[in-house]
């Protein structure tokens, strides 16, 4: 199982806040947000509006961090209780946790597993990233990108990446640049694991055809660099009237 690898420690009070999250009445907070939305913003100036947009973005990020802390607490409590009841199939436990998180968050099982693993890894070496998340400086997507890129590392290696990231203003990086930065650090800190990840990716090379809107299709090729890069000019020569996009 990968969703909850740390020893399950049932929480005596799962709702208790962790550092950075005092206990709050979430229902009261939701009522306040609904009231603010209903009141409209006609009396606010442009500067006040943009300030609120920024504040709301930060609040969204902090709420996502709070949700991640509760996801972790639920996973630990659920796994601990099920193991105590004699359920030792780790894959089954992972699926059960992801299924319940998926229902609670109204997301797919794949997205639910990502959220569970991200919540776990934030407490397994990514202390500085977690602090930025709690403070509202990083979005859920950025945090998930960091967690995914460091998923194969152990706690010490993940902590080394976390420390190196402290030298960068992560809030100003787009997800693509952030992902590239983390991958570069992983390659420097854990070259063997990075190489194993590259080898696994090469083994998964494939060509896919998916339906697209307006009676079209998406034809994509997931190929190693030395195979995909030379294919680009050949494709353009064979279909010069098509619109081609290459991402650097």
C-alpha positions as CSV (number, residue, x, y, z in Angstrom):
1,X,0.0,0.0,0.0
2,X,1.2,3.5,-0.7
3,X,-1.5,5.7,0.6
4,X,-0.6,5.2,4.3
5,X,2.9,3.9,4.8
6,X,3.5,5.5,8.2
7,X,2.4,3.5,11.2
8,X,-1.3,4.1,11.8
9,X,-1.8,6.0,15.0
10,X,-5.5,6.4,15.8
11,X,-6.3,9.9,16.9
12,X,-8.1,10.3,20.2
13,X,-9.6,13.5,18.9
14,X,-9.5,13.5,15.1
15,X,-11.0,17.0,15.0
16,X,-8.2,18.5,17.1
17,X,-6.2,21.1,15.3
18,X,-2.5,20.7,14.5
19,X,0.0,23.5,14.5
20,X,-1.2,26.3,12.3
21,X,-4.8,25.1,12.5
22,X,-6.6,26.0,15.7
23,X,-10.0,24.5,16.1
24,X,-12.6,26.4,14.0
25,X,-16.2,26.1,13.3
26,X,-16.2,25.2,9.6
27,X,-19.9,25.5,9.3
28,X,-19.8,29.0,10.6
29,X,-17.0,29.9,8.2
30,X,-19.1,28.5,5.3
31,X,-22.1,30.6,6.4
32,X,-19.9,33.7,6.4
33,X,-18.6,33.0,2.9
34,X,-22.1,32.4,1.6
35,X,-23.3,35.7,3.2
36,X,-20.4,37.6,1.6
37,X,-21.2,36.1,-1.8
38,X,-24.9,37.1,-1.4
39,X,-24.1,40.6,-0.4
40,X,-22.3,41.3,-3.6
41,X,-19.4,43.8,-4.1
42,X,-21.0,46.9,-5.5
43,X,-19.7,49.1,-2.7
44,X,-16.1,48.1,-3.0
45,X,-13.4,50.0,-5.0
46,X,-11.2,48.3,-7.5
47,X,-8.3,48.2,-5.1
48,X,-10.5,46.6,-2.4
49,X,-11.8,44.1,-4.9
50,X,-8.3,43.0,-6.0
51,X,-7.2,42.8,-2.4
52,X,-10.1,40.5,-1.7
53,X,-9.3,38.4,-4.7
54,X,-5.8,37.9,-3.3
55,X,-7.1,37.2,0.2
56,X,-9.6,34.7,-1.1
57,X,-6.9,32.9,-3.0
58,X,-4.7,32.7,0.1
59,X,-7.7,31.5,2.1
60,X,-8.5,28.8,-0.5
61,X,-4.9,27.5,-0.2
62,X,-5.0,27.5,3.6
63,X,-8.3,25.6,3.5
64,X,-6.9,23.1,1.1
65,X,-4.0,22.6,3.6
66,X,-6.5,22.2,6.4
67,X,-8.3,19.6,4.3
68,X,-5.0,17.7,3.7
69,X,-4.4,17.6,7.4
70,X,-7.8,16.1,8.0
71,X,-7.4,13.6,5.1
72,X,-4.2,12.4,6.8
73,X,-5.9,12.1,10.2
74,X,-8.8,10.2,8.7
75,X,-6.4,7.8,6.8
76,X,-4.4,7.1,9.9
77,X,-7.5,6.6,12.1
78,X,-9.3,4.4,9.5
79,X,-6.3,2.2,8.8
80,X,-5.5,1.8,12.5
81,X,-9.1,0.8,13.3
82,X,-9.2,-1.7,10.4
83,X,-5.9,-3.3,11.2
84,X,-7.1,-3.6,14.8
85,X,-10.1,-5.4,13.4
86,X,-7.9,-7.9,11.6
87,X,-7.9,-6.4,8.1
88,X,-4.3,-6.7,6.9
89,X,-4.7,-6.4,3.1
90,X,-2.9,-3.1,2.4
91,X,-4.2,-2.7,-1.1
92,X,-7.8,-3.1,0.2
93,X,-7.1,-0.5,2.9
94,X,-5.8,2.0,0.4
95,X,-8.8,1.5,-1.8
96,X,-11.1,2.0,1.1
97,X,-9.5,5.2,2.2
98,X,-9.4,6.6,-1.3
99,X,-13.0,5.7,-1.9
100,X,-14.2,7.5,1.2
101,X,-12.0,10.6,0.4
102,X,-13.3,10.5,-3.1
103,X,-16.9,10.6,-2.0
104,X,-16.2,13.3,0.6
105,X,-14.3,15.5,-1.9
106,X,-16.5,14.6,-4.9
107,X,-13.5,13.6,-7.0
108,X,-12.4,10.5,-8.9
109,X,-10.6,7.6,-7.1
110,X,-7.4,8.6,-8.9
111,X,-7.6,12.2,-7.6
112,X,-8.5,10.9,-4.1
113,X,-5.4,8.7,-4.0
114,X,-3.3,11.7,-5.1
115,X,-4.7,13.7,-2.2
116,X,-4.1,11.0,0.3
117,X,-0.5,10.5,-0.8
118,X,0.1,14.2,-0.8
119,X,-1.3,14.6,2.7
120,X,1.0,11.8,3.8
121,X,4.2,13.1,2.2
122,X,3.7,16.6,3.5
123,X,4.5,15.1,6.9
124,X,7.3,13.0,5.6
125,X,10.1,15.5,4.8
126,X,8.2,18.4,3.2
127,X,8.0,20.5,6.3
128,X,8.8,23.9,4.6
129,X,6.4,23.2,1.8
130,X,3.7,22.3,4.3
131,X,4.3,25.5,6.1
132,X,3.9,27.5,2.9
133,X,0.7,25.6,2.1
134,X,-0.8,26.3,5.6
135,X,0.1,30.0,5.2
136,X,-1.8,30.1,1.9
137,X,1.4,30.8,-0.2
138,X,1.1,27.6,-2.3
139,X,-1.9,26.1,-4.1
140,X,-3.1,22.5,-3.9
141,X,-1.9,21.9,-7.4
142,X,1.7,23.2,-6.7
143,X,1.9,21.1,-3.5
144,X,0.7,18.0,-5.4
145,X,3.3,18.6,-8.1
146,X,6.0,18.7,-5.5
147,X,4.7,15.6,-3.7
148,X,4.4,13.7,-7.0
149,X,7.9,14.6,-8.1
150,X,9.4,13.4,-4.8
151,X,7.2,10.3,-4.3
152,X,10.0,7.8,-4.8
153,X,12.3,9.4,-2.2
154,X,12.8,8.5,1.4
155,X,12.2,10.9,4.3
156,X,15.8,12.2,4.4
157,X,16.0,12.7,0.6
158,X,12.6,14.4,0.5
159,X,13.8,16.7,3.4
160,X,16.9,17.6,1.4
161,X,14.7,18.6,-1.6
162,X,12.5,20.6,0.8
163,X,15.6,22.4,2.2
164,X,16.8,23.3,-1.3
165,X,13.4,24.6,-2.3
166,X,13.6,27.1,0.5
167,X,16.1,29.1,-1.7
168,X,13.4,29.8,-4.2
169,X,10.2,31.9,-4.2
170,X,7.9,29.0,-5.0
171,X,4.8,31.2,-4.9
172,X,6.0,33.0,-8.1
173,X,6.8,29.9,-10.1
174,X,4.2,28.3,-12.4
175,X,3.4,24.6,-12.0
176,X,5.5,23.7,-15.0
177,X,8.6,25.5,-13.8
178,X,8.1,24.3,-10.3
179,X,7.8,20.7,-11.4
180,X,11.0,21.0,-13.5
181,X,12.9,22.5,-10.5
182,X,11.8,19.7,-8.2
183,X,12.8,17.1,-10.8
184,X,16.2,18.7,-11.2
185,X,16.8,18.6,-7.4
186,X,15.6,15.0,-7.2
187,X,18.1,14.1,-9.9
188,X,20.9,15.7,-7.9
189,X,20.0,14.4,-4.5
190,X,18.9,10.9,-5.5
191,X,20.3,10.1,-8.9
192,X,19.7,6.4,-8.7
193,X,16.1,6.8,-7.9
194,X,15.7,9.4,-10.6
195,X,17.3,7.0,-13.1
196,X,14.9,4.2,-12.0
197,X,12.0,6.5,-12.5
198,X,13.2,7.4,-16.0
199,X,13.6,3.7,-16.8
200,X,10.1,3.0,-15.6
201,X,8.8,5.8,-17.7
202,X,10.6,4.4,-20.8
203,X,9.0,1.1,-20.2
204,X,5.6,2.8,-20.3
205,X,6.0,4.4,-23.7
206,X,2.8,4.3,-25.8
207,X,0.7,5.9,-28.4
208,X,-2.9,6.8,-27.5
209,X,-6.0,7.8,-29.5
210,X,-8.8,9.6,-27.5
211,X,-12.1,11.2,-28.6
212,X,-12.2,15.0,-28.7
213,X,-15.0,17.5,-29.1
214,X,-16.5,18.3,-32.6
215,X,-15.9,14.9,-34.2
216,X,-12.1,15.1,-33.6
217,X,-9.6,12.9,-31.8
218,X,-6.5,13.4,-29.7
219,X,-3.5,11.4,-31.0
220,X,-0.6,11.5,-28.5
221,X,2.7,9.7,-28.2
222,X,4.5,9.2,-24.9
223,X,8.0,8.5,-26.0
224,X,11.6,8.8,-24.8
225,X,13.2,12.1,-25.7
226,X,15.6,10.6,-28.3
227,X,12.6,9.1,-30.1
228,X,10.0,11.8,-29.7
229,X,12.2,14.8,-30.6
230,X,13.2,13.6,-34.1
231,X,9.6,12.7,-34.8
232,X,8.6,16.4,-34.6
233,X,10.0,17.6,-37.9
234,X,8.9,14.5,-39.7
235,X,5.3,15.0,-38.6
236,X,5.4,18.6,-39.8
237,X,6.7,17.7,-43.2
238,X,4.0,15.0,-43.7
239,X,1.2,17.4,-42.7
240,X,2.4,21.0,-43.4
241,X,-1.2,22.5,-43.3
242,X,-1.9,21.2,-39.7
243,X,-1.2,23.4,-36.7
244,X,1.6,21.9,-34.6
245,X,2.5,22.9,-31.1
246,X,5.7,22.0,-29.4
247,X,6.1,22.7,-25.6
248,X,9.7,23.4,-24.4
